[in-house]
Amino acid sequence: MPDLHARMASLAGDLTAAVVARCSAEVPFYGALPRQTLDGEVTRSIVAVHGLLLRGLRDEGAMGPGDLTRLIEWSARRAEERVPLEAVIAAYLIGADVWWQALTEVAEPGELAGAGASLLACLRAAMPAVVLAHLHAQEDIHSEDKRIRRALLTALLAGRPYEEPAEAARVVVAGEHEVVAFAFASNPPARLVQSSLDAHTGIPVLMDHVAGIALLPGGSDLPGLVARLAEEVGGPVLAAAAPAAGPAAIPAAAEEAGRVLELVQRLGRPPGFYRLDDVLLEYQLARPGDGLVRLAAKLDPLEEHPYLLETLRVFVDRGYNRRQTALELCIHRNTLDYRLHRVRALTGLDLAVPAEARLLQAALISRDLA
Protein backbone atom coordinates (compact mmCIF):
# COMPACT_ATOMS: atom_id res chain seq x y z
CA MET A 1 0.00 0.00 0.00
CA PRO A 2 2.61 2.56 -1.08
CA ASP A 3 0.09 5.33 -1.72
CA LEU A 4 -1.49 4.97 1.71
CA HIS A 5 2.01 4.87 3.20
CA ALA A 6 2.77 8.22 1.58
CA ARG A 7 -0.48 9.77 2.78
CA MET A 8 0.02 8.62 6.37
CA ALA A 9 3.68 9.68 6.31
CA SER A 10 2.61 13.21 5.45
CA LEU A 11 0.52 13.26 8.63
CA ALA A 12 3.29 11.94 10.89
CA GLY A 13 3.93 15.23 12.68
CA ASP A 14 0.24 15.87 13.35
CA LEU A 15 -0.35 12.30 14.53
CA THR A 16 2.59 12.44 16.92
CA ALA A 17 1.36 15.72 18.39
CA ALA A 18 -2.14 14.26 18.78
CA VAL A 19 -0.83 11.20 20.64
CA VAL A 20 1.33 13.33 22.96
CA ALA A 21 -1.62 15.60 23.72
CA ARG A 22 -3.98 12.71 24.51
CA CYS A 23 -1.41 10.90 26.66
CA SER A 24 -0.86 14.07 28.65
CA ALA A 25 -4.60 14.60 29.07
CA GLU A 26 -5.74 11.01 29.68
CA VAL A 27 -2.85 9.26 31.46
CA PRO A 28 -1.92 10.72 34.89
CA PHE A 29 1.71 9.67 34.63
CA TYR A 30 2.25 11.55 31.38
CA GLY A 31 0.16 14.47 32.61
CA ALA A 32 2.63 14.97 35.47
CA LEU A 33 5.68 15.08 33.18
CA PRO A 34 7.34 18.42 32.37
CA ARG A 35 6.76 19.83 28.90
CA GLN A 36 10.35 19.32 27.83
CA THR A 37 10.10 15.59 28.57
CA LEU A 38 6.89 15.29 26.55
CA ASP A 39 8.48 17.17 23.66
CA GLY A 40 11.69 15.18 23.99
CA GLU A 41 11.84 11.52 24.96
CA VAL A 42 8.09 10.85 24.77
CA THR A 43 7.78 12.41 21.30
CA ARG A 44 10.84 10.52 20.03
CA SER A 45 9.36 7.22 21.21
CA ILE A 46 6.04 7.91 19.45
CA VAL A 47 7.83 8.91 16.25
CA ALA A 48 9.76 5.63 16.35
CA VAL A 49 6.58 3.54 16.79
CA HIS A 50 4.88 5.46 13.96
CA GLY A 51 7.88 4.60 11.84
CA LEU A 52 7.25 0.89 12.47
CA LEU A 53 3.56 1.30 11.59
CA LEU A 54 4.47 3.12 8.36
CA ARG A 55 6.83 0.31 7.42
CA GLY A 56 3.97 -2.11 7.97
CA LEU A 57 1.91 -0.19 5.41
CA ARG A 58 4.75 -0.02 2.94
CA ASP A 59 5.94 -3.60 3.24
CA GLU A 60 2.51 -5.09 4.07
CA GLY A 61 3.95 -7.40 6.69
CA ALA A 62 4.23 -7.81 10.41
CA MET A 63 7.19 -6.61 12.45
CA GLY A 64 10.44 -8.45 11.98
CA PRO A 65 12.86 -9.64 14.69
CA GLY A 66 14.85 -6.43 14.42
CA ASP A 67 11.75 -4.33 15.00
CA LEU A 68 10.78 -6.37 18.07
CA THR A 69 14.31 -6.07 19.42
CA ARG A 70 14.04 -2.29 19.25
CA LEU A 71 10.64 -2.36 20.96
CA ILE A 72 12.02 -4.57 23.73
CA GLU A 73 14.94 -2.21 24.22
CA TRP A 74 12.63 0.81 24.40
CA SER A 75 10.33 -0.93 26.88
CA ALA A 76 13.22 -1.92 29.15
CA ARG A 77 14.43 1.68 29.08
CA ARG A 78 10.96 2.93 30.05
CA ALA A 79 10.92 0.50 32.97
CA GLU A 80 14.35 1.70 34.09
CA GLU A 81 12.97 5.25 34.01
CA ARG A 82 10.19 4.05 36.38
CA VAL A 83 7.41 4.48 33.84
CA PRO A 84 4.45 2.36 35.08
CA LEU A 85 3.49 -0.51 32.80
CA GLU A 86 -0.14 0.62 32.76
CA ALA A 87 0.99 4.02 31.43
CA VAL A 88 3.01 2.37 28.68
CA ILE A 89 0.07 0.18 27.60
CA ALA A 90 -2.28 3.17 27.69
CA ALA A 91 0.09 5.13 25.44
CA TYR A 92 0.23 2.29 22.89
CA LEU A 93 -3.55 2.03 22.82
CA ILE A 94 -3.97 5.79 22.45
CA GLY A 95 -1.45 5.72 19.65
CA ALA A 96 -3.32 2.89 17.91
CA ASP A 97 -6.59 4.78 18.26
CA VAL A 98 -5.13 7.98 16.77
CA TRP A 99 -3.54 5.96 13.95
CA TRP A 100 -6.80 4.18 13.15
CA GLN A 101 -8.79 7.40 13.12
CA ALA A 102 -6.33 8.85 10.63
CA LEU A 103 -6.53 5.71 8.49
CA THR A 104 -10.31 5.97 8.28
CA GLU A 105 -9.95 9.53 7.02
CA VAL A 106 -7.26 9.07 4.35
CA ALA A 107 -7.57 5.42 3.23
CA GLU A 108 -9.55 4.42 0.16
CA PRO A 109 -12.35 1.92 0.80
CA GLY A 110 -10.26 -0.86 -0.70
CA GLU A 111 -7.26 -0.03 1.44
CA LEU A 112 -8.93 0.11 4.86
CA ALA A 113 -9.16 -3.63 5.49
CA GLY A 114 -5.49 -4.19 4.72
CA ALA A 115 -4.46 -1.17 6.78
CA GLY A 116 -6.53 -2.39 9.72
CA ALA A 117 -5.01 -5.86 9.44
CA SER A 118 -1.52 -4.30 9.38
CA LEU A 119 -2.27 -2.30 12.54
CA LEU A 120 -3.63 -5.36 14.37
CA ALA A 121 -0.64 -7.43 13.28
CA CYS A 122 1.70 -4.83 14.70
CA LEU A 123 -0.23 -4.72 17.98
CA ARG A 124 -0.30 -8.53 18.26
CA ALA A 125 3.45 -8.66 17.81
CA ALA A 126 4.30 -5.60 19.85
CA MET A 127 2.16 -5.78 22.97
CA PRO A 128 3.33 -9.16 24.36
CA ALA A 129 6.96 -8.18 23.72
CA VAL A 130 6.49 -4.78 25.35
CA VAL A 131 4.78 -6.21 28.44
CA LEU A 132 7.30 -9.03 28.88
CA ALA A 133 10.29 -6.73 28.46
CA HIS A 134 8.84 -4.22 30.90
CA LEU A 135 8.08 -6.89 33.53
CA HIS A 136 11.55 -8.42 33.24
CA ALA A 137 13.16 -5.01 33.62
CA GLN A 138 10.93 -4.22 36.61
CA GLU A 139 11.94 -7.50 38.26
CA ASP A 140 15.61 -6.64 37.80
CA ILE A 141 15.02 -3.16 39.16
CA HIS A 142 13.01 -4.50 42.10
CA SER A 143 15.75 -7.00 42.96
CA GLU A 144 18.39 -4.29 42.81
CA ASP A 145 16.22 -1.94 44.88
CA LYS A 146 15.78 -4.63 47.54
CA ARG A 147 19.53 -5.25 47.61
CA ILE A 148 20.27 -1.54 48.05
CA ARG A 149 17.61 -1.14 50.74
CA ARG A 150 18.96 -4.16 52.62
CA ALA A 151 22.44 -2.65 52.45
CA LEU A 152 21.10 0.66 53.74
CA LEU A 153 19.28 -0.94 56.69
CA THR A 154 22.31 -3.08 57.52
CA ALA A 155 24.53 0.01 57.56
CA LEU A 156 22.09 1.94 59.77
CA LEU A 157 21.69 -0.92 62.26
CA ALA A 158 25.45 -1.42 62.45
CA GLY A 159 26.25 2.29 62.78
CA ARG A 160 28.29 2.29 59.57
CA PRO A 161 28.32 5.02 56.88
CA TYR A 162 24.92 4.98 55.19
CA GLU A 163 24.95 8.04 52.91
CA GLU A 164 25.83 6.20 49.69
CA PRO A 165 23.15 3.45 49.92
CA ALA A 166 20.61 6.05 51.12
CA GLU A 167 21.24 8.12 48.00
CA ALA A 168 21.06 5.04 45.76
CA ALA A 169 17.81 3.95 47.42
CA ARG A 170 16.41 7.50 47.27
CA VAL A 171 15.56 7.26 50.99
CA VAL A 172 15.78 10.16 53.45
CA VAL A 173 17.05 8.84 56.77
CA ALA A 174 17.52 12.09 58.68
CA GLY A 175 15.12 12.80 61.52
CA GLU A 176 13.40 10.65 64.11
CA HIS A 177 12.71 6.94 63.67
CA GLU A 178 11.17 4.04 65.51
CA VAL A 179 13.10 0.76 65.45
CA VAL A 180 10.60 -2.08 65.79
CA ALA A 181 11.35 -5.75 66.47
CA PHE A 182 8.62 -8.19 65.42
CA ALA A 183 7.78 -11.78 66.32
CA PHE A 184 4.98 -13.61 64.48
CA ALA A 185 3.16 -16.65 65.81
CA SER A 186 2.76 -17.86 62.24
CA ASN A 187 5.23 -17.47 59.39
CA PRO A 188 3.53 -14.88 57.17
CA PRO A 189 4.91 -14.13 53.68
CA ALA A 190 7.45 -11.32 53.71
CA ARG A 191 5.58 -9.59 50.90
CA LEU A 192 2.38 -9.48 52.98
CA VAL A 193 4.17 -7.99 55.98
CA GLN A 194 6.00 -5.47 53.79
CA SER A 195 2.81 -4.41 52.03
CA SER A 196 1.05 -3.88 55.35
CA LEU A 197 3.89 -1.77 56.73
CA ASP A 198 4.09 0.31 53.57
CA ALA A 199 0.34 0.88 53.49
CA HIS A 200 0.20 1.86 57.17
CA THR A 201 3.04 4.39 56.96
CA GLY A 202 2.46 5.59 53.41
CA ILE A 203 6.12 5.07 52.48
CA PRO A 204 8.31 2.05 51.61
CA VAL A 205 9.52 0.77 54.98
CA LEU A 206 13.04 -0.55 55.48
CA MET A 207 12.76 -4.04 56.99
CA ASP A 208 14.97 -7.06 57.49
CA HIS A 209 12.42 -9.87 57.26
CA VAL A 210 14.88 -12.50 58.47
CA ALA A 211 15.84 -10.62 61.65
CA GLY A 212 12.34 -9.16 62.05
CA ILE A 213 13.62 -5.58 62.42
CA ALA A 214 11.95 -2.59 60.75
CA LEU A 215 12.75 1.12 60.63
CA LEU A 216 9.62 3.28 60.74
CA PRO A 217 9.16 7.05 60.74
CA GLY A 218 8.94 8.77 64.11
CA GLY A 219 5.40 9.48 65.20
CA SER A 220 3.95 6.34 63.61
CA ASP A 221 0.91 4.77 65.28
CA LEU A 222 2.72 1.61 66.32
CA PRO A 223 -0.03 0.02 68.48
CA GLY A 224 -2.42 0.50 65.55
CA LEU A 225 0.13 -0.95 63.16
CA VAL A 226 0.61 -4.07 65.29
CA ALA A 227 -3.15 -4.58 65.54
CA ARG A 228 -3.51 -4.18 61.78
CA LEU A 229 -0.65 -6.58 61.11
CA ALA A 230 -2.27 -9.21 63.32
CA GLU A 231 -5.48 -8.94 61.28
CA GLU A 232 -3.74 -9.08 57.93
CA VAL A 233 -1.36 -11.96 58.69
CA GLY A 234 -4.11 -13.88 60.46
CA GLY A 235 -2.21 -14.53 63.67
CA PRO A 236 -0.86 -12.94 66.86
CA VAL A 237 1.95 -10.41 66.57
CA LEU A 238 4.38 -9.42 69.29
CA ALA A 239 6.33 -6.20 68.77
CA ALA A 240 8.72 -4.01 70.73
CA ALA A 241 9.95 -0.57 69.74
CA ALA A 242 12.53 1.99 70.76
CA PRO A 243 12.85 5.56 69.47
CA ALA A 244 15.93 6.89 67.66
CA ALA A 245 16.42 10.65 67.48
CA GLY A 246 18.58 10.27 64.37
CA PRO A 247 20.59 7.76 62.32
CA ALA A 248 23.39 7.64 64.91
CA ALA A 249 20.93 6.42 67.57
CA ILE A 250 19.49 3.58 65.48
CA PRO A 251 21.93 0.81 66.60
CA ALA A 252 21.20 1.43 70.30
CA ALA A 253 17.46 1.63 69.62
CA ALA A 254 17.59 -1.67 67.72
CA GLU A 255 19.41 -3.32 70.63
CA GLU A 256 16.83 -2.01 73.10
CA ALA A 257 13.87 -3.13 70.98
CA GLY A 258 15.40 -6.58 70.57
CA ARG A 259 15.97 -6.97 74.30
CA VAL A 260 12.44 -5.86 75.15
CA LEU A 261 10.99 -8.30 72.62
CA GLU A 262 13.08 -11.15 74.00
CA LEU A 263 12.02 -10.23 77.53
CA VAL A 264 8.27 -10.21 76.85
CA GLN A 265 8.66 -13.54 75.04
CA ARG A 266 10.44 -15.06 78.04
CA LEU A 267 7.78 -13.71 80.37
CA GLY A 268 5.01 -15.14 78.21
CA ARG A 269 3.32 -11.76 77.81
CA PRO A 270 0.26 -11.61 75.53
CA PRO A 271 0.60 -10.46 71.89
CA GLY A 272 0.67 -6.73 71.31
CA PHE A 273 2.97 -3.75 71.37
CA TYR A 274 5.57 -3.03 74.07
CA ARG A 275 8.12 -0.41 74.98
CA LEU A 276 10.83 -0.50 77.65
CA ASP A 277 8.65 1.47 80.06
CA ASP A 278 6.06 -1.32 79.92
CA VAL A 279 8.54 -3.81 81.37
CA LEU A 280 11.03 -1.55 83.10
CA LEU A 281 11.15 -3.50 86.37
CA GLU A 282 11.32 -6.80 84.53
CA TYR A 283 14.07 -5.43 82.28
CA GLN A 284 16.20 -4.50 85.26
CA LEU A 285 15.54 -7.79 87.03
CA ALA A 286 16.54 -9.69 83.90
CA ARG A 287 20.17 -8.71 84.41
CA PRO A 288 22.01 -11.96 85.28
CA GLY A 289 23.57 -12.36 88.70
CA ASP A 290 23.19 -13.78 92.18
CA GLY A 291 20.42 -11.30 92.98
CA LEU A 292 18.10 -12.79 90.38
CA VAL A 293 18.67 -16.31 91.70
CA ARG A 294 18.14 -15.27 95.33
CA LEU A 295 14.93 -13.40 94.45
CA ALA A 296 13.51 -16.43 92.63
CA ALA A 297 14.46 -18.62 95.60
CA LYS A 298 12.08 -16.64 97.83
CA LEU A 299 9.26 -18.69 96.28
CA ASP A 300 10.91 -22.09 96.68
CA PRO A 301 8.69 -22.90 99.73
CA LEU A 302 5.67 -22.70 97.40
CA GLU A 303 7.13 -25.22 94.94
CA GLU A 304 5.08 -28.07 96.41
CA HIS A 305 1.94 -25.93 96.56
CA PRO A 306 1.24 -24.84 92.96
CA TYR A 307 -2.23 -23.55 93.87
CA LEU A 308 -0.63 -21.10 96.29
CA LEU A 309 1.82 -19.95 93.62
CA GLU A 310 -1.07 -19.43 91.20
CA THR A 311 -3.04 -17.51 93.83
CA LEU A 312 -0.08 -15.23 94.51
CA ARG A 313 0.45 -14.57 90.82
CA VAL A 314 -3.20 -13.68 90.18
CA PHE A 315 -3.33 -11.51 93.30
CA VAL A 316 -0.27 -9.53 92.16
CA ASP A 317 -1.47 -9.31 88.54
CA ARG A 318 -4.84 -7.95 89.73
CA GLY A 319 -3.17 -5.16 91.69
CA TYR A 320 -3.71 -6.84 95.10
CA ASN A 321 -7.47 -6.66 94.61
CA ARG A 322 -9.06 -9.44 96.64
CA ARG A 323 -12.46 -9.29 94.96
CA GLN A 324 -11.07 -9.56 91.39
CA THR A 325 -8.63 -12.28 92.44
CA ALA A 326 -11.38 -14.39 94.04
CA LEU A 327 -13.59 -13.97 90.96
CA GLU A 328 -10.84 -15.04 88.59
CA LEU A 329 -9.88 -18.05 90.68
CA CYS A 330 -13.56 -18.92 91.31
CA ILE A 331 -13.01 -19.19 95.06
CA HIS A 332 -14.62 -17.61 98.16
CA ARG A 333 -13.00 -14.56 99.71
CA ASN A 334 -12.36 -16.56 102.88
CA THR A 335 -10.53 -19.21 100.84
CA LEU A 336 -8.42 -16.48 99.25
CA ASP A 337 -7.53 -15.04 102.65
CA TYR A 338 -6.54 -18.51 103.87
CA ARG A 339 -4.27 -19.04 100.87
CA LEU A 340 -2.60 -15.64 101.24
CA HIS A 341 -2.03 -16.46 104.93
CA ARG A 342 -0.34 -19.71 103.85
CA VAL A 343 1.90 -17.79 101.43
CA ARG A 344 2.98 -15.55 104.30
CA ALA A 345 3.59 -18.50 106.60
CA LEU A 346 5.69 -20.41 104.06
CA THR A 347 7.73 -17.53 102.63
CA GLY A 348 7.97 -15.29 105.65
CA LEU A 349 6.82 -12.35 103.50
CA ASP A 350 3.59 -10.48 104.25
CA LEU A 351 1.62 -9.08 101.31
CA ALA A 352 0.11 -6.51 103.68
CA VAL A 353 3.55 -4.92 104.10
CA PRO A 354 4.33 -2.80 100.97
CA ALA A 355 8.05 -3.53 100.90
CA GLU A 356 7.48 -7.28 101.29
CA ALA A 357 4.70 -7.22 98.67
CA ARG A 358 7.13 -5.61 96.21
CA LEU A 359 9.69 -8.26 97.06
CA LEU A 360 7.17 -11.03 96.32
CA GLN A 361 6.27 -9.38 92.99
CA ALA A 362 9.96 -9.18 92.08
CA ALA A 363 10.38 -12.84 93.09
CA LEU A 364 7.58 -13.85 90.72
CA ILE A 365 9.25 -12.00 87.86
CA SER A 366 12.64 -13.47 88.71
CA ARG A 367 11.13 -16.95 88.80
CA ASP A 368 9.66 -16.43 85.29
CA LEU A 369 12.99 -15.16 83.99
CA ALA A 370 14.92 -17.98 85.63
MIDRENPA-575849 format. One line per 5 residues: their letters; for each residue x, z, y of C-alpha. Coordinates in steps of 0.05 Angstrom, whole numbers. Each point is the difference from the previous one (the first is absolute). Layout:
REM MIDRENPA-575849
A	X Z Y; ...
//
This chain:
REM MIDRENPA-575849
MPDLH	0 0 0; 52 -22 51; -50 -12 56; -32 68 -8; 70 30 -2
ARMAS	15 -32 67; -65 24 31; 10 71 -23; 74 -1 22; -22 -17 70
LAGDL	-42 64 1; 56 45 -26; 13 36 66; -74 13 12; -12 24 -71
TAAVV	59 47 3; -25 30 65; -70 8 -29; 26 37 -61; 44 46 43
ARCSA	-59 15 45; -48 16 -58; 52 43 -36; 11 40 63; -75 8 11
EVPFY	-23 13 -72; 58 35 -35; 19 69 29; 72 -5 -21; 11 -65 38
GALPR	-42 24 58; 50 57 10; 61 -45 3; 33 -17 66; -12 -69 29
QTLDG	72 -21 -11; -5 14 -74; -64 -40 -6; 32 -58 37; 64 7 -39
EVTRS	3 19 -74; -75 -4 -13; -6 -69 31; 61 -25 -38; -30 23 -66
IVAVH	-66 -35 14; 36 -64 20; 38 2 -65; -63 9 -42; -34 -57 38
GLLLR	60 -42 -17; -13 12 -74; -74 -17 8; 18 -65 36; 48 -19 -56
GLRDE	-58 11 -48; -41 -51 38; 57 -49 4; 24 6 -72; -69 16 -30
GAMGP	29 53 -46; 6 74 -8; 59 41 24; 65 -9 -37; 48 54 -24
GDLTR	40 -6 64; -62 12 42; -19 61 -40; 70 27 6; -5 -3 75
LIEWS	-68 34 -1; 27 56 -44; 59 9 47; -46 4 60; -46 50 -35
ARRAE	57 45 -19; 25 -1 72; -70 19 25; -1 58 -49; 69 23 24
ERVPL	-28 -2 71; -55 48 -24; -56 -51 9; -59 25 -43; -19 -46 -57
EAVIA	-73 -1 22; 23 -26 68; 40 -55 -33; -59 -22 -43; -47 2 59
AYLIG	48 -45 40; 3 -51 -57; -76 -2 -5; -8 -7 75; 50 -56 -2
ADVWW	-37 -35 -56; -66 7 38; 29 -30 64; 32 -56 -41; -65 -16 -35
QALTE	-40 -1 64; 49 -49 29; -4 -43 -63; -75 -4 5; 7 -26 72
VAEPG	54 -53 -10; -6 -22 -73; -40 -62 -20; -56 13 -50; 42 -30 -55
ELAGA	60 43 16; -34 68 3; -4 13 -75; 73 -16 -11; 21 42 61
GASLL	-42 58 -25; 31 -5 -69; 70 -1 31; -15 63 40; -28 36 -61
ACLRA	60 -21 -42; 47 28 52; -39 66 3; -1 5 -77; 75 -9 -2
AMPAV	17 41 61; -43 62 -4; 24 28 -67; 72 -13 19; -9 33 68
VLAHL	-34 62 -28; 50 9 -57; 60 -9 46; -29 49 51; -15 53 -54
HAQED	69 -6 -30; 32 7 68; -44 60 16; 20 33 -66; 73 -9 17
IHSED	-12 27 70; -40 59 -27; 55 17 -50; 53 -3 54; -44 42 47
KRIRR	-8 53 -54; 75 1 -12; 14 9 74; -53 54 8; 27 37 -60
ALLTA	70 -3 30; -27 26 66; -36 59 -32; 60 16 -43; 45 1 62
LLAGR	-49 44 39; -8 50 -57; 75 4 -10; 16 7 74; 41 -65 0
PYEEP	0 -53 54; -68 -34 0; 1 -46 61; 18 -64 -37; -54 4 -55
AEAAR	-51 24 52; 13 -62 41; -4 -45 -61; -65 33 -22; -28 -3 71
VVVAG	-17 75 -5; 5 49 58; 25 66 -26; 9 39 65; -48 56 14
EHEVV	-34 52 -43; -14 -9 -74; -31 37 -58; 39 -1 -66; -50 7 -57
AFAFA	15 13 -73; -55 -21 -49; -16 18 -72; -56 -36 -36; -37 26 -61
SNPPA	-8 -71 -24; 50 -57 8; -34 -45 51; 27 -69 15; 51 0 57
RLVQS	-37 -56 34; -64 42 2; 35 60 30; 37 -44 51; -64 -35 21
SLDAH	-35 66 10; 57 28 43; 4 -64 41; -75 -1 12; -3 73 19
TGIPV	57 -4 51; -12 -71 24; 73 -18 -11; 44 -18 -60; 24 68 -26
LMDHV	71 10 -26; -6 30 -70; 44 10 -60; -51 -5 -56; 50 24 -53
AGIAL	19 64 38; -70 8 29; 25 7 71; -33 -33 60; 16 -2 74
LPGGS	-63 2 44; -9 0 75; -4 67 34; -71 22 15; -29 -32 -63
DLPGL	-61 34 -32; 36 20 -63; -55 44 -32; -47 -59 10; 51 -48 -29
VARLA	9 43 -62; -75 5 -11; -7 -75 8; 57 -14 -48; -32 44 -52
EEVGG	-65 -40 5; 35 -67 -3; 48 15 -57; -55 35 -39; 38 64 -13
PVLAA	27 64 32; 56 -6 51; 49 55 20; 39 -11 64; 47 40 44
AAPAA	25 -20 69; 52 20 51; 6 -26 71; 62 -36 27; 9 -3 75
GPAAI	44 -63 -8; 40 -41 -50; 56 52 -2; -49 53 -25; -29 -41 -56
PAAAE	49 22 -56; -15 74 13; -75 -14 4; 3 -38 -66; 36 59 -33
EAGRV	-51 49 26; -60 -42 -23; 31 -9 -69; 11 75 -7; -70 17 22
LELVQ	-29 -51 -49; 42 28 -57; -22 71 18; -75 -14 1; 8 -36 -67
RLGRP	36 60 -30; -53 46 27; -56 -43 -29; -34 -8 68; -61 -45 3
PGFYR	7 -73 23; 1 -12 74; 46 1 60; 52 54 14; 51 19 53
LDDVL	55 53 -2; -44 48 39; -52 -3 -55; 50 29 -50; 50 35 45
LEYQL	2 65 -39; 3 -36 -66; 55 -45 27; 43 59 19; -13 36 -66
ARPGD	20 -63 -38; 72 10 20; 37 18 -65; 31 68 -8; -7 70 -29
GLVRL	-56 16 50; -46 -52 -30; 11 26 -70; -10 73 21; -64 -18 37
AAKLD	-29 -36 -61; 19 59 -43; -47 45 39; -57 -31 -41; 33 8 -68
PLEEH	-44 61 -16; -61 -47 4; 30 -49 -50; -41 29 -57; -63 3 42
PYLLE	-14 -72 22; -70 18 26; 32 49 49; 49 -54 23; -57 -48 10
TLRVF	-40 53 39; 59 13 45; 11 -74 14; -73 -12 17; -3 62 44
VDRGY	62 -23 39; -24 -72 5; -68 24 27; 34 39 56; -11 68 -34
NRRQT	-75 -10 4; -32 41 -56; -68 -34 3; 28 -71 -5; 48 21 -55
ALELC	-55 32 -42; -44 -62 9; 55 -47 -22; 19 42 -60; -73 12 -17
IHRNT	11 75 -6; -32 62 32; 32 31 61; 13 64 -40; 36 -41 -53
LDYRL	43 -32 54; 17 68 29; 20 24 -69; 46 -60 -11; 33 8 68
HRVRA	11 74 -16; 34 -22 -65; 45 -48 38; 22 57 45; 12 46 -59
LTGLD	42 -51 -38; 41 -28 57; 4 60 45; -23 -43 59; -64 15 37
LAVPA	-40 -59 28; -30 48 52; 69 8 32; 16 -63 42; 74 -1 -15
EARLL	-11 8 -75; -56 -53 2; 49 -49 32; 51 17 -53; -51 -15 -56
QAALI	-18 -66 33; 74 -18 4; 9 20 -73; -56 -48 -20; 33 -57 37
SRDLA	68 17 -29; -30 2 -70; -30 -70 10; 67 -26 26; 38 33 -57
//
